[in-house]
Amino acid sequence: MDVFHTEICDLFGIEYPIILGGMAWAGEANLVAAVSNAGGLGLIGSGNMPDENLKEEIERVRTLTEKPF
């Protein structure tokens, strides 16, 4: 059994129980995709981000990874 595999991994479909903190304006597409590609869960920091910017970031992440984010 992999010691790094937890219920969180199963819940989010990730390899490691590592979740990127939602850092407003710092958790952007490149960082989110890097964490997701490494096996964790990338989160877009969208605190007070306008809807259009959030939509653009989501689309950018989708071009950089096929993994959950």
PDB file of N, CA, C and O in Angstrom:
ATOM      1  N   MET A   1       0.845  -1.196   0.000  1.00  0.00           N
ATOM      2  CA  MET A   1       0.000   0.000   0.000  1.00  0.00           C
ATOM      3  C   MET A   1       0.877   1.242   0.000  1.00  0.00           C
ATOM      4  O   MET A   1       1.863   1.314   0.733  1.00  0.00           O
ATOM      5  N   ASP A   2       0.518   2.209  -0.819  1.00  0.00           N
ATOM      6  CA  ASP A   2       1.261   3.460  -0.905  1.00  0.00           C
ATOM      7  C   ASP A   2       0.919   4.329   0.304  1.00  0.00           C
ATOM      8  O   ASP A   2      -0.248   4.650   0.530  1.00  0.00           O
ATOM      9  N   VAL A   3       1.936   4.711   1.081  1.00  0.00           N
ATOM     10  CA  VAL A   3       1.679   5.508   2.287  1.00  0.00           C
ATOM     11  C   VAL A   3       1.162   6.904   1.961  1.00  0.00           C
ATOM     12  O   VAL A   3       0.606   7.575   2.830  1.00  0.00           O
ATOM     13  N   PHE A   4       1.339   7.348   0.715  1.00  0.00           N
ATOM     14  CA  PHE A   4       0.870   8.670   0.338  1.00  0.00           C
ATOM     15  C   PHE A   4      -0.521   8.648  -0.288  1.00  0.00           C
ATOM     16  O   PHE A   4      -1.037   9.695  -0.680  1.00  0.00           O
ATOM     17  N   HIS A   5      -1.128   7.483  -0.387  1.00  0.00           N
ATOM     18  CA  HIS A   5      -2.474   7.386  -0.952  1.00  0.00           C
ATOM     19  C   HIS A   5      -3.490   7.447   0.180  1.00  0.00           C
ATOM     20  O   HIS A   5      -3.464   6.625   1.096  1.00  0.00           O
ATOM     21  N   THR A   6      -4.380   8.423   0.110  1.00  0.00           N
ATOM     22  CA  THR A   6      -5.391   8.604   1.152  1.00  0.00           C
ATOM     23  C   THR A   6      -6.773   8.683   0.518  1.00  0.00           C
ATOM     24  O   THR A   6      -6.912   8.619  -0.704  1.00  0.00           O
ATOM     25  N   GLU A   7      -7.786   8.821   1.355  1.00  0.00           N
ATOM     26  CA  GLU A   7      -9.157   8.968   0.858  1.00  0.00           C
ATOM     27  C   GLU A   7      -9.301  10.248   0.030  1.00  0.00           C
ATOM     28  O   GLU A   7     -10.121  10.302  -0.887  1.00  0.00           O
ATOM     29  N   ILE A   8      -8.518  11.265   0.344  1.00  0.00           N
ATOM     30  CA  ILE A   8      -8.547  12.510  -0.437  1.00  0.00           C
ATOM     31  C   ILE A   8      -8.141  12.227  -1.879  1.00  0.00           C
ATOM     32  O   ILE A   8      -8.718  12.781  -2.815  1.00  0.00           O
ATOM     33  N   CYS A   9      -7.145  11.362  -2.052  1.00  0.00           N
ATOM     34  CA  CYS A   9      -6.711  10.994  -3.406  1.00  0.00           C
ATOM     35  C   CYS A   9      -7.867  10.388  -4.188  1.00  0.00           C
ATOM     36  O   CYS A   9      -8.096  10.740  -5.345  1.00  0.00           O
ATOM     37  N   ASP A  10      -8.582   9.491  -3.562  1.00  0.00           N
ATOM     38  CA  ASP A  10      -9.723   8.856  -4.223  1.00  0.00           C
ATOM     39  C   ASP A  10     -10.831   9.860  -4.505  1.00  0.00           C
ATOM     40  O   ASP A  10     -11.446   9.829  -5.571  1.00  0.00           O
ATOM     41  N   LEU A  11     -11.086  10.743  -3.557  1.00  0.00           N
ATOM     42  CA  LEU A  11     -12.156  11.724  -3.697  1.00  0.00           C
ATOM     43  C   LEU A  11     -11.917  12.658  -4.879  1.00  0.00           C
ATOM     44  O   LEU A  11     -12.840  12.947  -5.641  1.00  0.00           O
ATOM     45  N   PHE A  12     -10.678  13.131  -5.034  1.00  0.00           N
ATOM     46  CA  PHE A  12     -10.375  14.105  -6.081  1.00  0.00           C
ATOM     47  C   PHE A  12      -9.711  13.504  -7.319  1.00  0.00           C
ATOM     48  O   PHE A  12      -9.474  14.212  -8.297  1.00  0.00           O
ATOM     49  N   GLY A  13      -9.411  12.215  -7.283  1.00  0.00           N
ATOM     50  CA  GLY A  13      -8.790  11.565  -8.432  1.00  0.00           C
ATOM     51  C   GLY A  13      -7.357  12.022  -8.658  1.00  0.00           C
ATOM     52  O   GLY A  13      -6.925  12.211  -9.795  1.00  0.00           O
ATOM     53  N   ILE A  14      -6.615  12.201  -7.546  1.00  0.00           N
ATOM     54  CA  ILE A  14      -5.229  12.659  -7.626  1.00  0.00           C
ATOM     55  C   ILE A  14      -4.285  11.576  -7.126  1.00  0.00           C
ATOM     56  O   ILE A  14      -4.714  10.609  -6.497  1.00  0.00           O
ATOM     57  N   GLU A  15      -3.008  11.742  -7.408  1.00  0.00           N
ATOM     58  CA  GLU A  15      -2.007  10.743  -7.033  1.00  0.00           C
ATOM     59  C   GLU A  15      -1.499  10.936  -5.610  1.00  0.00           C
ATOM     60  O   GLU A  15      -1.265   9.961  -4.895  1.00  0.00           O
ATOM     61  N   TYR A  16      -1.330  12.183  -5.197  1.00  0.00           N
ATOM     62  CA  TYR A  16      -0.805  12.502  -3.863  1.00  0.00           C
ATOM     63  C   TYR A  16      -1.773  13.442  -3.140  1.00  0.00           C
ATOM     64  O   TYR A  16      -2.444  14.251  -3.780  1.00  0.00           O
ATOM     65  N   PRO A  17      -1.848  13.338  -1.806  1.00  0.00           N
ATOM     66  CA  PRO A  17      -2.761  14.204  -1.050  1.00  0.00           C
ATOM     67  C   PRO A  17      -2.169  15.602  -0.850  1.00  0.00           C
ATOM     68  O   PRO A  17      -1.969  16.052   0.278  1.00  0.00           O
ATOM     69  N   ILE A  18      -1.895  16.271  -1.957  1.00  0.00           N
ATOM     70  CA  ILE A  18      -1.333  17.625  -1.921  1.00  0.00           C
ATOM     71  C   ILE A  18      -2.309  18.540  -2.635  1.00  0.00           C
ATOM     72  O   ILE A  18      -2.682  18.291  -3.782  1.00  0.00           O
ATOM     73  N   ILE A  19      -2.724  19.606  -1.952  1.00  0.00           N
ATOM     74  CA  ILE A  19      -3.696  20.543  -2.514  1.00  0.00           C
ATOM     75  C   ILE A  19      -3.095  21.941  -2.477  1.00  0.00           C
ATOM     76  O   ILE A  19      -2.682  22.429  -1.425  1.00  0.00           O
ATOM     77  N   LEU A  20      -3.054  22.571  -3.639  1.00  0.00           N
ATOM     78  CA  LEU A  20      -2.547  23.933  -3.742  1.00  0.00           C
ATOM     79  C   LEU A  20      -3.519  24.881  -3.054  1.00  0.00           C
ATOM     80  O   LEU A  20      -4.720  24.851  -3.323  1.00  0.00           O
ATOM     81  N   GLY A  21      -2.997  25.725  -2.163  1.00  0.00           N
ATOM     82  CA  GLY A  21      -3.846  26.718  -1.507  1.00  0.00           C
ATOM     83  C   GLY A  21      -4.338  27.739  -2.519  1.00  0.00           C
ATOM     84  O   GLY A  21      -3.612  28.093  -3.449  1.00  0.00           O
ATOM     85  N   GLY A  22      -5.552  28.209  -2.348  1.00  0.00           N
ATOM     86  CA  GLY A  22      -6.142  29.172  -3.276  1.00  0.00           C
ATOM     87  C   GLY A  22      -5.607  30.576  -3.042  1.00  0.00           C
ATOM     88  O   GLY A  22      -6.271  31.396  -2.407  1.00  0.00           O
ATOM     89  N   MET A  23      -4.413  30.859  -3.548  1.00  0.00           N
ATOM     90  CA  MET A  23      -3.779  32.160  -3.351  1.00  0.00           C
ATOM     91  C   MET A  23      -4.286  33.141  -4.406  1.00  0.00           C
ATOM     92  O   MET A  23      -3.966  33.014  -5.588  1.00  0.00           O
ATOM     93  N   ALA A  24      -5.075  34.114  -3.973  1.00  0.00           N
ATOM     94  CA  ALA A  24      -5.667  35.072  -4.904  1.00  0.00           C
ATOM     95  C   ALA A  24      -4.619  35.694  -5.807  1.00  0.00           C
ATOM     96  O   ALA A  24      -3.633  36.257  -5.331  1.00  0.00           O
ATOM     97  N   TRP A  25      -4.831  35.594  -7.092  1.00  0.00           N
ATOM     98  CA  TRP A  25      -4.011  36.142  -8.163  1.00  0.00           C
ATOM     99  C   TRP A  25      -2.636  35.487  -8.270  1.00  0.00           C
ATOM    100  O   TRP A  25      -1.938  35.742  -9.251  1.00  0.00           O
ATOM    101  N   ALA A  26      -2.211  34.667  -7.329  1.00  0.00           N
ATOM    102  CA  ALA A  26      -0.940  33.941  -7.451  1.00  0.00           C
ATOM    103  C   ALA A  26      -1.182  32.519  -7.939  1.00  0.00           C
ATOM    104  O   ALA A  26      -0.343  31.946  -8.634  1.00  0.00           O
ATOM    105  N   GLY A  27      -2.327  31.951  -7.576  1.00  0.00           N
ATOM    106  CA  GLY A  27      -2.684  30.606  -8.024  1.00  0.00           C
ATOM    107  C   GLY A  27      -3.264  30.683  -9.427  1.00  0.00           C
ATOM    108  O   GLY A  27      -4.462  30.483  -9.626  1.00  0.00           O
ATOM    109  N   GLU A  28      -2.402  30.975 -10.401  1.00  0.00           N
ATOM    110  CA  GLU A  28      -2.853  31.136 -11.779  1.00  0.00           C
ATOM    111  C   GLU A  28      -2.583  29.873 -12.583  1.00  0.00           C
ATOM    112  O   GLU A  28      -2.059  28.897 -12.047  1.00  0.00           O
ATOM    113  N   ALA A  29      -2.930  29.883 -13.840  1.00  0.00           N
ATOM    114  CA  ALA A  29      -2.943  28.681 -14.683  1.00  0.00           C
ATOM    115  C   ALA A  29      -1.642  27.894 -14.673  1.00  0.00           C
ATOM    116  O   ALA A  29      -1.678  26.669 -14.563  1.00  0.00           O
ATOM    117  N   ASN A  30      -0.493  28.556 -14.784  1.00  0.00           N
ATOM    118  CA  ASN A  30       0.776  27.829 -14.838  1.00  0.00           C
ATOM    119  C   ASN A  30       1.058  27.067 -13.553  1.00  0.00           C
ATOM    120  O   ASN A  30       1.485  25.913 -13.596  1.00  0.00           O
ATOM    121  N   LEU A  31       0.823  27.699 -12.414  1.00  0.00           N
ATOM    122  CA  LEU A  31       1.052  27.043 -11.127  1.00  0.00           C
ATOM    123  C   LEU A  31       0.035  25.929 -10.899  1.00  0.00           C
ATOM    124  O   LEU A  31       0.394  24.840 -10.452  1.00  0.00           O
ATOM    125  N   VAL A  32      -1.220  26.198 -11.203  1.00  0.00           N
ATOM    126  CA  VAL A  32      -2.279  25.203 -11.036  1.00  0.00           C
ATOM    127  C   VAL A  32      -1.975  23.957 -11.859  1.00  0.00           C
ATOM    128  O   VAL A  32      -2.070  22.838 -11.354  1.00  0.00           O
ATOM    129  N   ALA A  33      -1.612  24.146 -13.114  1.00  0.00           N
ATOM    130  CA  ALA A  33      -1.310  23.010 -13.985  1.00  0.00           C
ATOM    131  C   ALA A  33      -0.072  22.258 -13.516  1.00  0.00           C
ATOM    132  O   ALA A  33      -0.029  21.031 -13.598  1.00  0.00           O
ATOM    133  N   ALA A  34       0.932  22.974 -13.026  1.00  0.00           N
ATOM    134  CA  ALA A  34       2.154  22.320 -12.544  1.00  0.00           C
ATOM    135  C   ALA A  34       1.850  21.407 -11.363  1.00  0.00           C
ATOM    136  O   ALA A  34       2.344  20.281 -11.307  1.00  0.00           O
ATOM    137  N   VAL A  35       1.046  21.880 -10.426  1.00  0.00           N
ATOM    138  CA  VAL A  35       0.684  21.058  -9.262  1.00  0.00           C
ATOM    139  C   VAL A  35      -0.142  19.853  -9.710  1.00  0.00           C
ATOM    140  O   VAL A  35       0.098  18.733  -9.257  1.00  0.00           O
ATOM    141  N   SER A  36      -1.103  20.075 -10.587  1.00  0.00           N
ATOM    142  CA  SER A  36      -1.936  18.972 -11.068  1.00  0.00           C
ATOM    143  C   SER A  36      -1.110  17.954 -11.848  1.00  0.00           C
ATOM    144  O   SER A  36      -1.285  16.748 -11.673  1.00  0.00           O
ATOM    145  N   ASN A  37      -0.216  18.429 -12.704  1.00  0.00           N
ATOM    146  CA  ASN A  37       0.632  17.513 -13.476  1.00  0.00           C
ATOM    147  C   ASN A  37       1.582  16.720 -12.591  1.00  0.00           C
ATOM    148  O   ASN A  37       2.006  15.627 -12.963  1.00  0.00           O
ATOM    149  N   ALA A  38       1.920  17.257 -11.427  1.00  0.00           N
ATOM    150  CA  ALA A  38       2.804  16.563 -10.492  1.00  0.00           C
ATOM    151  C   ALA A  38       2.054  15.562  -9.619  1.00  0.00           C
ATOM    152  O   ALA A  38       2.671  14.845  -8.831  1.00  0.00           O
ATOM    153  N   GLY A  39       0.721  15.508  -9.752  1.00  0.00           N
ATOM    154  CA  GLY A  39      -0.055  14.518  -9.008  1.00  0.00           C
ATOM    155  C   GLY A  39      -0.894  15.073  -7.885  1.00  0.00           C
ATOM    156  O   GLY A  39      -1.620  14.325  -7.229  1.00  0.00           O
ATOM    157  N   GLY A  40      -0.811  16.379  -7.645  1.00  0.00           N
ATOM    158  CA  GLY A  40      -1.624  17.005  -6.606  1.00  0.00           C
ATOM    159  C   GLY A  40      -2.884  17.608  -7.204  1.00  0.00           C
ATOM    160  O   GLY A  40      -3.242  17.323  -8.347  1.00  0.00           O
ATOM    161  N   LEU A  41      -3.551  18.442  -6.420  1.00  0.00           N
ATOM    162  CA  LEU A  41      -4.757  19.122  -6.881  1.00  0.00           C
ATOM    163  C   LEU A  41      -4.477  20.613  -6.949  1.00  0.00           C
ATOM    164  O   LEU A  41      -4.320  21.268  -5.919  1.00  0.00           O
ATOM    165  N   GLY A  42      -4.414  21.145  -8.157  1.00  0.00           N
ATOM    166  CA  GLY A  42      -4.204  22.575  -8.337  1.00  0.00           C
ATOM    167  C   GLY A  42      -5.519  23.329  -8.189  1.00  0.00           C
ATOM    168  O   GLY A  42      -6.556  22.879  -8.676  1.00  0.00           O
ATOM    169  N   LEU A  43      -5.476  24.474  -7.516  1.00  0.00           N
ATOM    170  CA  LEU A  43      -6.662  25.307  -7.339  1.00  0.00           C
ATOM    171  C   LEU A  43      -6.379  26.713  -7.845  1.00  0.00           C
ATOM    172  O   LEU A  43      -5.336  27.289  -7.535  1.00  0.00           O
ATOM    173  N   ILE A  44      -7.293  27.260  -8.612  1.00  0.00           N
ATOM    174  CA  ILE A  44      -7.165  28.629  -9.081  1.00  0.00           C
ATOM    175  C   ILE A  44      -7.562  29.561  -7.937  1.00  0.00           C
ATOM    176  O   ILE A  44      -8.639  29.423  -7.357  1.00  0.00           O
ATOM    177  N   GLY A  45      -6.691  30.498  -7.623  1.00  0.00           N
ATOM    178  CA  GLY A  45      -7.002  31.484  -6.588  1.00  0.00           C
ATOM    179  C   GLY A  45      -7.895  32.570  -7.173  1.00  0.00           C
ATOM    180  O   GLY A  45      -7.398  33.505  -7.799  1.00  0.00           O
ATOM    181  N   SER A  46      -9.192  32.459  -6.978  1.00  0.00           N
ATOM    182  CA  SER A  46     -10.130  33.340  -7.672  1.00  0.00           C
ATOM    183  C   SER A  46     -10.895  34.267  -6.743  1.00  0.00           C
ATOM    184  O   SER A  46     -11.936  34.802  -7.124  1.00  0.00           O
ATOM    185  N   GLY A  47     -10.392  34.465  -5.528  1.00  0.00           N
ATOM    186  CA  GLY A  47     -11.066  35.269  -4.510  1.00  0.00           C
ATOM    187  C   GLY A  47     -12.009  36.339  -5.029  1.00  0.00           C
ATOM    188  O   GLY A  47     -13.226  36.167  -4.965  1.00  0.00           O
ATOM    189  N   ASN A  48     -11.481  37.428  -5.536  1.00  0.00           N
ATOM    190  CA  ASN A  48     -12.327  38.496  -6.062  1.00  0.00           C
ATOM    191  C   ASN A  48     -12.076  38.703  -7.557  1.00  0.00           C
ATOM    192  O   ASN A  48     -12.236  39.803  -8.085  1.00  0.00           O
ATOM    193  N   MET A  49     -11.681  37.623  -8.220  1.00  0.00           N
ATOM    194  CA  MET A  49     -11.383  37.670  -9.654  1.00  0.00           C
ATOM    195  C   MET A  49     -12.668  37.870 -10.457  1.00  0.00           C
ATOM    196  O   MET A  49     -13.661  37.181 -10.221  1.00  0.00           O
ATOM    197  N   PRO A  50     -12.652  38.794 -11.388  1.00  0.00           N
ATOM    198  CA  PRO A  50     -13.836  38.961 -12.250  1.00  0.00           C
ATOM    199  C   PRO A  50     -14.129  37.678 -13.030  1.00  0.00           C
ATOM    200  O   PRO A  50     -13.219  36.922 -13.372  1.00  0.00           O
ATOM    201  N   ASP A  51     -15.398  37.452 -13.301  1.00  0.00           N
ATOM    202  CA  ASP A  51     -15.840  36.228 -13.978  1.00  0.00           C
ATOM    203  C   ASP A  51     -15.075  35.952 -15.269  1.00  0.00           C
ATOM    204  O   ASP A  51     -14.680  34.815 -15.527  1.00  0.00           O
ATOM    205  N   GLU A  52     -14.867  36.968 -16.065  1.00  0.00           N
ATOM    206  CA  GLU A  52     -14.192  36.780 -17.346  1.00  0.00           C
ATOM    207  C   GLU A  52     -12.748  36.312 -17.154  1.00  0.00           C
ATOM    208  O   GLU A  52     -12.265  35.458 -17.897  1.00  0.00           O
ATOM    209  N   ASN A  53     -12.059  36.876 -16.151  1.00  0.00           N
ATOM    210  CA  ASN A  53     -10.691  36.433 -15.871  1.00  0.00           C
ATOM    211  C   ASN A  53     -10.666  34.979 -15.415  1.00  0.00           C
ATOM    212  O   ASN A  53      -9.792  34.213 -15.819  1.00  0.00           O
ATOM    213  N   LEU A  54     -11.619  34.603 -14.577  1.00  0.00           N
ATOM    214  CA  LEU A  54     -11.690  33.228 -14.094  1.00  0.00           C
ATOM    215  C   LEU A  54     -11.929  32.269 -15.250  1.00  0.00           C
ATOM    216  O   LEU A  54     -11.303  31.212 -15.331  1.00  0.00           O
ATOM    217  N   LYS A  55     -12.832  32.640 -16.137  1.00  0.00           N
ATOM    218  CA  LYS A  55     -13.101  31.800 -17.299  1.00  0.00           C
ATOM    219  C   LYS A  55     -11.834  31.607 -18.127  1.00  0.00           C
ATOM    220  O   LYS A  55     -11.558  30.499 -18.588  1.00  0.00           O
ATOM    221  N   GLU A  56     -11.063  32.675 -18.319  1.00  0.00           N
ATOM    222  CA  GLU A  56      -9.815  32.599 -19.085  1.00  0.00           C
ATOM    223  C   GLU A  56      -8.798  31.690 -18.390  1.00  0.00           C
ATOM    224  O   GLU A  56      -8.123  30.896 -19.046  1.00  0.00           O
ATOM    225  N   GLU A  57      -8.690  31.806 -17.068  1.00  0.00           N
ATOM    226  CA  GLU A  57      -7.751  30.959 -16.327  1.00  0.00           C
ATOM    227  C   GLU A  57      -8.144  29.491 -16.427  1.00  0.00           C
ATOM    228  O   GLU A  57      -7.279  28.631 -16.595  1.00  0.00           O
ATOM    229  N   ILE A  58      -9.428  29.196 -16.328  1.00  0.00           N
ATOM    230  CA  ILE A  58      -9.890  27.815 -16.447  1.00  0.00           C
ATOM    231  C   ILE A  58      -9.527  27.254 -17.815  1.00  0.00           C
ATOM    232  O   ILE A  58      -9.033  26.132 -17.923  1.00  0.00           O
ATOM    233  N   GLU A  59      -9.771  28.032 -18.844  1.00  0.00           N
ATOM    234  CA  GLU A  59      -9.436  27.581 -20.199  1.00  0.00           C
ATOM    235  C   GLU A  59      -7.933  27.375 -20.361  1.00  0.00           C
ATOM    236  O   GLU A  59      -7.507  26.423 -21.015  1.00  0.00           O
ATOM    237  N   ARG A  60      -7.126  28.255 -19.772  1.00  0.00           N
ATOM    238  CA  ARG A  60      -5.665  28.108 -19.849  1.00  0.00           C
ATOM    239  C   ARG A  60      -5.213  26.833 -19.149  1.00  0.00           C
ATOM    240  O   ARG A  60      -4.369  26.103 -19.667  1.00  0.00           O
ATOM    241  N   VAL A  61      -5.772  26.565 -17.973  1.00  0.00           N
ATOM    242  CA  VAL A  61      -5.397  25.341 -17.249  1.00  0.00           C
ATOM    243  C   VAL A  61      -5.749  24.120 -18.084  1.00  0.00           C
ATOM    244  O   VAL A  61      -4.970  23.171 -18.164  1.00  0.00           O
ATOM    245  N   ARG A  62      -6.912  24.144 -18.699  1.00  0.00           N
ATOM    246  CA  ARG A  62      -7.341  22.999 -19.526  1.00  0.00           C
ATOM    247  C   ARG A  62      -6.403  22.735 -20.696  1.00  0.00           C
ATOM    248  O   ARG A  62      -6.301  21.599 -21.161  1.00  0.00           O
ATOM    249  N   THR A  63      -5.713  23.770 -21.180  1.00  0.00           N
ATOM    250  CA  THR A  63      -4.752  23.555 -22.248  1.00  0.00           C
ATOM    251  C   THR A  63      -3.424  23.021 -21.730  1.00  0.00           C
ATOM    252  O   THR A  63      -2.630  22.477 -22.496  1.00  0.00           O
ATOM    253  N   LEU A  64      -3.179  23.175 -20.417  1.00  0.00           N
ATOM    254  CA  LEU A  64      -1.902  22.777 -19.834  1.00  0.00           C
ATOM    255  C   LEU A  64      -1.936  21.422 -19.138  1.00  0.00           C
ATOM    256  O   LEU A  64      -0.884  20.823 -18.911  1.00  0.00           O
ATOM    257  N   THR A  65      -3.121  20.928 -18.798  1.00  0.00           N
ATOM    258  CA  THR A  65      -3.221  19.635 -18.117  1.00  0.00           C
ATOM    259  C   THR A  65      -4.571  18.984 -18.390  1.00  0.00           C
ATOM    260  O   THR A  65      -5.578  19.653 -18.625  1.00  0.00           O
ATOM    261  N   GLU A  66      -4.553  17.668 -18.350  1.00  0.00           N
ATOM    262  CA  GLU A  66      -5.791  16.895 -18.453  1.00  0.00           C
ATOM    263  C   GLU A  66      -6.168  16.328 -17.093  1.00  0.00           C
ATOM    264  O   GLU A  66      -7.153  15.601 -16.964  1.00  0.00           O
ATOM    265  N   LYS A  67      -5.376  16.666 -16.078  1.00  0.00           N
ATOM    266  CA  LYS A  67      -5.598  16.132 -14.726  1.00  0.00           C
ATOM    267  C   LYS A  67      -6.577  17.027 -13.973  1.00  0.00           C
ATOM    268  O   LYS A  67      -6.834  18.158 -14.385  1.00  0.00           O
ATOM    269  N   PRO A  68      -7.129  16.510 -12.854  1.00  0.00           N
ATOM    270  CA  PRO A  68      -8.083  17.305 -12.057  1.00  0.00           C
ATOM    271  C   PRO A  68      -7.449  18.583 -11.532  1.00  0.00           C
ATOM    272  O   PRO A  68      -6.277  18.613 -11.156  1.00  0.00           O
ATOM    273  N   PHE A  69      -8.246  19.621 -11.517  1.00  0.00           N
ATOM    274  CA  PHE A  69      -7.815  20.880 -10.887  1.00  0.00           C
ATOM    275  C   PHE A  69      -9.028  21.582 -10.317  1.00  0.00           C
ATOM    276  O   PHE A  69      -8.901  22.662  -9.741  1.00  0.00           O
TER     277      PHE A  69
END
